[in-house]
Amino acid sequence: QLHSNLEEGLLTALTSIWQSPIAPQIVIQASRIVFVSQVVLGMGWVGASLSPSTTSSSSSSSPFGKDRKWQRYLNDTLQQVRAYDNGPPSTTKTIYFIRHAESQSNVAKGEVKKRSVRGCITLCSVGFDSDLSPTGRRQLLEVRPAAQAIVGEIEAIFHSPLKRAEQTAAALFGEDDGNGSFKVSRNQLWLPVKAMKEVRFKEWTQASLACSRSILDLRVATFVKFVSMLPFERIALVGHSRFFSAMLSIMENPTTLGNANIWRTSVETGGPFGLRCLSKELLASPISRSLQSPSGLSDTDVDVDEDGLNEDAGEYIVIEENEVAELPRMPPRALKPHAQE
């Protein structure tokens, strides 16, 4: 009943402001405030200055600093890695970057940008840590064969703890449980990494109000340092487009990732942040596209969970609901050489 009353109240309020030219952005920001309020009420608020601290611990147990919660989690993650494999860091690596498949919040935000009131209600209901959409699940079935072809060589899989990234990692690299779902394989190290989360609210606020990305840049640069310290030669990272774009930019090879794309990169130690990307190759891209127009979702939008469609993907396909059963048998789309640029 509470949920129904909330929807009714939101619908009334949104309808009254819907003629404003900035209405879609108002709704998106309001839904973010709702989401952040849920976090504050459920977990407590940890304040942070917009200017990142320059202090860091030189202790071997805190190589990434300990002023921020994500830094402490990253220190713990490295300890877990060393308990699994305490070898020296590899100087060259093959890193597979995989952006999560389309999520329910992707679809809802696309509807918001089309001025759909119902899309606003859906966005507030599903939140930003939403499950994958039906199209997102189809996308994963389409690129799973490509992921399974490389899973045997991957030594470790690190993913964002958000649902869409976790579900993407399991569907691509996990084992079929025989019941239509996938389970984590025990042939590799699997770890969720909180430092890989999407652009956080405070980072978006800093970029919007202070025209600075220092908080996000610090997190991305620290994560690159974490990757450089890993003993593995072949790893997979499953996460979010804006985070990965920032990461590849400081590794001197900027790239935009589309939903459920699999990129293979060759990196070596070096560069100002510890790793330099030498080359990249797009291995697989799904046939299924969002039910939204590509112009409605863009990685250039200021967006907390940095969702959008890959400009490299070319044409998109509108899938009707009655075609769902046919799609799992479709192979990944063959890529043209220029799609790797």
C-alpha positions as CSV (number, residue, x, y, z in Angstrom):
1,Q,0.0,0.0,0.0
2,L,2.9,2.4,0.8
3,H,4.5,1.6,-2.5
4,S,1.2,2.3,-4.3
5,N,0.7,5.6,-2.5
6,L,4.2,6.6,-3.3
7,E,3.7,5.9,-7.0
8,E,0.4,7.8,-7.0
9,G,2.0,10.8,-5.3
10,L,5.0,10.8,-7.6
11,L,2.7,10.5,-10.6
12,T,0.7,13.6,-9.5
13,A,3.8,15.7,-8.8
14,L,5.6,14.7,-12.0
15,T,2.6,15.4,-14.1
16,S,2.4,19.0,-12.8
17,I,6.0,19.8,-13.8
18,W,6.2,17.7,-16.9
19,Q,5.9,20.7,-19.3
20,S,9.2,22.2,-18.0
21,P,12.0,21.8,-20.5
22,I,14.3,20.5,-17.8
23,A,11.7,18.1,-16.4
24,P,13.6,14.9,-17.4
25,Q,16.8,16.0,-15.5
26,I,14.7,17.1,-12.5
27,V,13.2,13.6,-12.3
28,I,16.6,11.8,-12.7
29,Q,18.2,13.9,-10.0
30,A,15.2,13.4,-7.7
31,S,15.4,9.6,-8.1
32,R,19.1,9.9,-7.2
33,I,18.2,11.7,-4.0
34,V,15.7,8.9,-3.2
35,F,18.4,6.3,-3.8
36,V,21.0,8.2,-1.7
37,S,18.4,8.6,1.1
38,Q,17.9,4.8,1.1
39,V,21.6,4.3,1.5
40,V,21.9,6.9,4.3
41,L,19.0,5.3,6.2
42,G,20.2,1.8,5.7
43,M,24.0,2.1,6.1
44,G,24.7,5.5,7.6
45,W,26.3,8.5,5.9
46,V,30.0,8.8,5.6
47,G,30.9,12.4,4.8
48,A,33.7,13.3,2.5
49,S,35.3,16.5,1.4
50,L,35.1,17.4,-2.3
51,S,38.9,17.8,-2.3
52,P,40.5,14.3,-1.9
53,S,43.1,13.9,0.8
54,T,46.6,13.6,-0.4
55,T,47.7,11.5,2.5
56,S,48.2,7.8,2.1
57,S,49.6,5.1,4.2
58,S,53.0,3.7,3.3
59,S,52.3,0.5,5.3
60,S,52.3,-2.6,3.3
61,S,48.9,-3.5,4.7
62,S,47.4,-0.2,3.4
63,P,49.1,0.5,0.0
64,F,46.0,2.4,-1.3
65,G,45.5,4.6,1.8
66,K,42.8,4.3,4.4
67,D,41.0,7.6,4.5
68,R,38.1,6.4,2.5
69,K,36.0,3.3,2.8
70,W,36.7,2.1,-0.7
71,Q,40.4,2.4,-0.1
72,R,40.1,0.2,3.0
73,Y,38.1,-2.3,1.0
74,L,40.7,-2.3,-1.8
75,N,43.4,-3.0,0.8
76,D,41.4,-6.0,2.0
77,T,40.8,-7.2,-1.6
78,L,44.6,-7.2,-2.2
79,Q,45.1,-9.2,0.9
80,Q,42.5,-11.8,-0.4
81,V,44.4,-11.9,-3.7
82,R,47.7,-12.5,-1.9
83,A,46.2,-15.3,0.2
84,Y,45.2,-16.9,-3.1
85,D,48.4,-16.2,-5.0
86,N,51.4,-14.4,-3.4
87,G,53.5,-14.3,-6.5
88,P,55.2,-11.1,-7.8
89,P,53.2,-8.6,-10.0
90,S,53.3,-9.5,-13.6
91,T,54.9,-6.8,-15.8
92,T,52.6,-7.5,-18.8
93,K,48.9,-8.4,-18.6
94,T,45.9,-9.2,-20.8
95,I,42.9,-7.5,-19.4
96,Y,39.3,-8.2,-20.6
97,F,37.0,-5.2,-20.0
98,I,33.3,-6.1,-20.0
99,R,30.6,-3.5,-19.4
100,H,27.4,-4.9,-17.8
101,A,24.5,-5.7,-20.1
102,E,21.4,-3.4,-20.2
103,S,19.7,-2.9,-16.9
104,Q,16.2,-2.0,-15.9
105,S,17.4,1.4,-14.8
106,N,18.9,1.9,-18.3
107,V,15.5,1.3,-19.8
108,A,13.7,3.6,-17.3
109,K,16.1,6.5,-17.9
110,G,15.6,6.1,-21.6
111,E,11.9,6.5,-21.0
112,V,12.5,9.5,-18.7
113,K,14.5,11.3,-21.5
114,K,11.5,10.7,-23.8
115,R,9.3,12.4,-21.2
116,S,7.5,9.3,-20.1
117,V,5.9,9.8,-16.7
118,R,5.7,6.0,-16.3
119,G,9.4,5.8,-16.9
120,C,10.0,8.2,-14.0
121,I,7.9,6.0,-11.7
122,T,9.8,2.9,-12.9
123,L,13.2,4.6,-12.3
124,C,12.2,5.5,-8.8
125,S,11.0,2.0,-8.2
126,V,13.9,0.0,-9.5
127,G,16.6,2.3,-8.2
128,F,20.1,2.5,-9.6
129,D,21.2,-0.9,-8.3
130,S,18.7,-2.7,-10.5
131,D,18.7,-6.1,-12.1
132,L,19.3,-6.7,-15.8
133,S,16.5,-6.0,-18.3
134,P,15.1,-8.8,-20.6
135,T,17.1,-7.3,-23.4
136,G,20.2,-7.3,-21.1
137,R,19.7,-11.0,-20.4
138,R,19.4,-11.7,-24.2
139,Q,22.6,-9.7,-24.8
140,L,24.5,-12.0,-22.4
141,L,23.2,-15.1,-24.1
142,E,24.5,-13.8,-27.4
143,V,28.0,-13.0,-26.2
144,R,28.4,-15.9,-23.8
145,P,30.0,-18.2,-26.4
146,A,32.8,-15.6,-26.9
147,A,33.3,-15.4,-23.2
148,Q,33.3,-19.1,-22.7
149,A,36.0,-19.3,-25.4
150,I,38.4,-17.3,-23.2
151,V,37.3,-18.2,-19.7
152,G,39.9,-21.1,-19.5
153,E,42.8,-18.7,-19.8
154,I,41.5,-16.1,-17.3
155,E,43.1,-16.4,-13.8
156,A,40.9,-14.0,-11.9
157,I,37.6,-12.2,-12.4
158,F,36.9,-8.9,-10.6
159,H,33.5,-7.3,-10.8
160,S,31.5,-4.3,-9.4
161,P,29.3,-5.4,-6.5
162,L,26.2,-3.8,-8.2
163,K,23.6,-6.3,-9.4
164,R,23.9,-5.7,-13.1
165,A,27.7,-6.3,-13.1
166,E,27.5,-9.3,-10.8
167,Q,24.8,-10.9,-13.0
168,T,26.8,-10.1,-16.1
169,A,29.9,-11.8,-14.8
170,A,28.0,-14.9,-13.8
171,A,26.2,-15.2,-17.1
172,L,29.3,-14.8,-19.2
173,F,32.0,-16.7,-17.2
174,G,29.9,-18.8,-14.8
175,E,28.8,-22.4,-15.2
176,D,25.3,-23.3,-16.3
177,D,23.5,-24.8,-13.4
178,G,21.0,-26.7,-15.6
179,N,18.1,-24.6,-14.3
180,G,18.4,-21.6,-16.6
181,S,20.8,-19.8,-14.3
182,F,24.6,-19.6,-13.8
183,K,26.8,-20.2,-10.9
184,V,30.3,-19.0,-10.1
185,S,33.1,-21.2,-11.4
186,R,35.7,-22.3,-9.0
187,N,38.4,-22.5,-11.7
188,Q,39.3,-18.8,-11.1
189,L,39.4,-16.3,-8.3
190,W,36.1,-14.3,-8.2
191,L,36.0,-11.2,-6.2
192,P,33.6,-8.2,-6.0
193,V,35.5,-4.9,-5.8
194,K,33.7,-1.9,-4.2
195,A,36.2,0.5,-5.8
196,M,34.8,-0.5,-9.2
197,K,31.3,0.9,-8.5
198,E,29.7,3.3,-10.9
199,V,30.2,7.1,-10.6
200,R,29.0,7.8,-7.1
201,F,26.7,10.6,-6.1
202,K,29.4,12.7,-4.4
203,E,31.5,12.3,-7.6
204,W,28.7,13.4,-9.8
205,T,28.0,16.3,-7.4
206,Q,31.6,17.4,-7.5
207,A,31.7,17.3,-11.3
208,S,28.4,19.2,-11.6
209,L,28.9,21.8,-8.9
210,A,32.7,22.2,-8.7
211,C,33.6,21.3,-12.3
212,S,36.2,18.8,-10.9
213,R,36.7,15.1,-11.1
214,S,39.3,14.7,-8.5
215,I,37.4,12.2,-6.4
216,L,36.6,10.0,-9.3
217,D,40.1,10.4,-10.7
218,L,41.6,9.4,-7.4
219,R,39.5,6.2,-7.2
220,V,40.2,5.2,-10.8
221,A,44.0,5.9,-10.5
222,T,44.1,3.9,-7.3
223,F,42.3,1.0,-8.9
224,V,44.8,1.0,-11.8
225,K,47.6,0.8,-9.2
226,F,45.7,-2.2,-7.6
227,V,45.6,-3.9,-11.0
228,S,49.3,-3.3,-11.6
229,M,50.1,-5.1,-8.3
230,L,48.2,-8.3,-9.2
231,P,50.2,-11.4,-9.8
232,F,48.0,-12.5,-12.7
233,E,48.7,-12.2,-16.4
234,R,45.1,-12.6,-17.6
235,I,42.2,-11.1,-15.8
236,A,38.6,-10.0,-16.5
237,L,37.0,-6.8,-15.2
238,V,33.2,-6.5,-15.2
239,G,31.8,-3.1,-14.4
240,H,30.6,0.3,-15.7
241,S,31.3,2.3,-18.8
242,R,32.2,5.7,-17.3
243,F,34.6,4.1,-14.8
244,F,36.3,2.0,-17.5
245,S,36.5,4.9,-19.9
246,A,38.3,6.9,-17.2
247,M,40.5,4.0,-16.4
248,L,41.5,3.4,-20.1
249,S,42.1,7.2,-20.5
250,I,44.7,7.3,-17.8
251,M,46.2,4.1,-19.3
252,E,46.7,6.2,-22.5
253,N,44.2,4.3,-24.7
254,P,40.7,5.8,-24.3
255,T,37.7,3.7,-25.2
256,T,33.9,3.8,-24.9
257,L,32.2,0.5,-23.9
258,G,28.8,-0.5,-25.0
259,N,26.5,-2.8,-23.1
260,A,27.8,-6.4,-22.9
261,N,30.8,-5.7,-25.1
262,I,34.0,-7.7,-24.5
263,W,37.2,-5.8,-25.0
264,R,40.7,-7.4,-24.9
265,T,43.6,-5.2,-24.0
266,S,47.3,-5.7,-23.7
267,V,49.0,-3.7,-21.0
268,E,52.4,-3.3,-19.5
269,T,53.8,-1.6,-16.4
270,G,54.6,2.0,-17.1
271,G,53.0,5.4,-17.6
272,P,52.2,8.0,-14.9
273,F,49.7,5.7,-13.1
274,G,51.5,2.3,-13.3
275,L,49.9,0.7,-16.4
276,R,49.9,1.6,-20.1
277,C,47.5,0.1,-22.6
278,L,49.4,-1.0,-25.7
279,S,46.5,-2.3,-27.8
280,K,42.8,-3.1,-27.6
281,E,40.4,-5.3,-29.6
282,L,36.7,-5.7,-29.5
283,L,36.0,-9.4,-29.3
284,A,32.2,-9.5,-29.1
285,S,29.2,-7.3,-29.2
286,P,25.6,-8.4,-28.8
287,I,23.0,-8.3,-31.6
288,S,20.2,-7.2,-29.3
289,R,20.0,-3.5,-28.8
290,S,18.2,-1.4,-26.2
291,L,14.5,-0.9,-27.0
292,Q,15.4,2.8,-26.7
293,S,16.8,4.8,-29.6
294,P,20.6,5.0,-29.5
295,S,20.2,8.8,-29.4
296,G,18.2,8.6,-26.2
297,L,21.0,7.0,-24.2
298,S,24.5,8.3,-24.4
299,D,27.7,7.9,-22.5
300,T,28.2,11.6,-22.9
301,D,25.3,12.3,-20.6
302,V,26.1,13.1,-16.9
303,D,24.7,10.0,-15.4
304,V,25.4,8.4,-12.0
305,D,25.5,4.8,-13.4
306,E,27.1,5.9,-16.6
307,D,24.8,3.9,-18.8
308,G,24.5,4.3,-22.5
309,L,25.0,2.6,-25.9
310,N,28.3,2.1,-27.6
311,E,28.8,4.4,-30.6
312,D,31.0,1.7,-32.0
313,A,28.1,-0.7,-32.2
314,G,26.7,0.6,-35.4
315,E,23.0,-0.2,-36.2
316,Y,20.7,-1.4,-33.5
317,I,17.9,-3.9,-33.7
318,V,14.5,-3.5,-32.1
319,I,13.4,-6.8,-30.6
320,E,9.8,-7.7,-30.1
321,E,8.8,-9.6,-27.0
322,N,7.6,-12.6,-29.0
323,E,11.1,-13.0,-30.5
324,V,12.8,-13.7,-27.1
325,A,12.8,-17.4,-27.5
326,E,14.6,-17.2,-30.8
327,L,17.5,-15.0,-29.6
328,P,19.6,-17.4,-27.5
329,R,20.5,-19.3,-30.6
330,M,21.9,-16.2,-32.4
331,P,25.7,-15.9,-32.5
332,P,27.6,-12.7,-31.5
333,R,27.6,-10.1,-34.2
334,A,30.6,-10.3,-36.6
335,L,32.7,-7.3,-36.1
336,K,34.2,-5.1,-38.9
337,P,37.8,-4.0,-38.5
338,H,36.8,-0.3,-38.1
339,A,34.7,-1.2,-35.0
340,Q,37.9,-1.6,-33.0
341,E,39.0,2.0,-33.5
